[in-house]
Amino acid sequence: MRPHLLALLAKEPAHGYELKQALEQTFGSAYPSPNIGQIYVTLGRLEKDGLIRAVDVEQSNRPNKKVYYLTAKGRDVLEAWVDEPTEGPRVRDEFFMKLVLAPLTGIADRMALISRQRRHYLSLMGDLNDLMSRTAPTDRVAMLLIEGAMLHLQADLDWLERCQEDLA
Amino acid sequence: MSTVVKTVNLVKIYQDGAVPVPAVRGVDLHVEPGEFVAIMGPSGSGKSTLVHMLGGLDTRTSGEIWLDGKRVDTLSESAWALLRRNRIGFVFQFFNLVANMTVGDNVELPALLAGASPKVARERRESLLAALNLTDRAGAAPAQLSGGEQQRVALARALANEPSLLLADEPTGNLDSRNTRDVLRLLSEVHKEGQTIVMVTHDARVASLADRLVSLFDGEIVDDGRIARRRTRTAGEVIDLR
């Protein structure tokens, strides 16, 4: 979450709760809602590393709140994050490990593992379908996130079929 | 209500010159009224052959096929044609629309052939075209439509006679994601209304609407089970792109 918070703070200074809201508003219901405690812990670490700094803002009737802003060093780290290529698709897949290793031990046969996994993927896809039907089509970011997850899942299913053809 | 589809040790062997090629090797399948069954499996596993046999578009080599409690594998071709007209809707990957009829008439015709009154057939046509966002295309010829639109017309046509069984073979093969969404919506609506559906598909989005998944491999059923639904999950837990 570190670079995500840096990016939001590069836009404008904010306090912890505003950052939580900004993440939720940008990514919609499809994104795991960040826990406020987790955000404060991350902000503390970013501050310790000198990537952000905090100022206390007085509030009437309430304790002071801390507003964070990005430092020059923080901007460098953010730019490096934006510039570097993002990790490609994973090559180590937990299911594939099971599929290859479990039959060697006689615990399970491959056909049964593949069939069960296929139904599991479809059940996950059903959840995504539900989520998509509950998301407003105008919410482009959330829709694209769901669509991305669907395409990944479709690729997993296609790969499962290849495994079935060659291994089962 | 009786089982909609029942097959008993269904076999199909194609003859490729001197070599017999078994495509379906002893399938026992039961589909109950209102069930939505997705059929998946690698290419060459016998999926298409199976649904074609269920629709009488391909003859079986041996075994039995029962539809709505009546044995049908022994029917003549003309009896099959009558059965398809009244009881079965079919959607293929390549849509097979009647080229010299308008989109609207393509959808209305099956209902009329199945004996619906002109008024009912017209209402059915209008509600199906509306559900698939095709109302403004009703007067067009099929050739004027995009592939995605033609596929949606094919689905509307297949549903026009309110078939007791909807058979589909890769019905979203030509659709982009927006068109797929309309098709998904209509399929889940008619399924909720009790439409029995047997569908071959590679598309996980469509397959995930089904109640049950049948996996074929080498012409045999290797898995047949329900697709779990977990509606209680909160949204944030669903997506974790790796």
Interface residues (C-beta under 8 A of the other chain):
Chain A: S29 A30 Y31 P32 S33 R90 M111 A112 S115 R116 R118 R119 H120 Y121 L122 S123 L124 M125 G126 D127 L128 N129 D130 L131 M132 S133 R134 L145 I146 E147 G148 A149 M150 H152 L153 Q154 L157 D158 E161 Q164 E165 A168
Chain B: A38 M40 G41 P42 S177 R181 L184 R185 H202 D203 A204 R205 A207 S208 L209 A210 L213 S215 F217 V222 D223 G225 R226 I227 A228 R229 R230 R231 R233 A235 G236 E237 V238 I239 D240 L241 R242
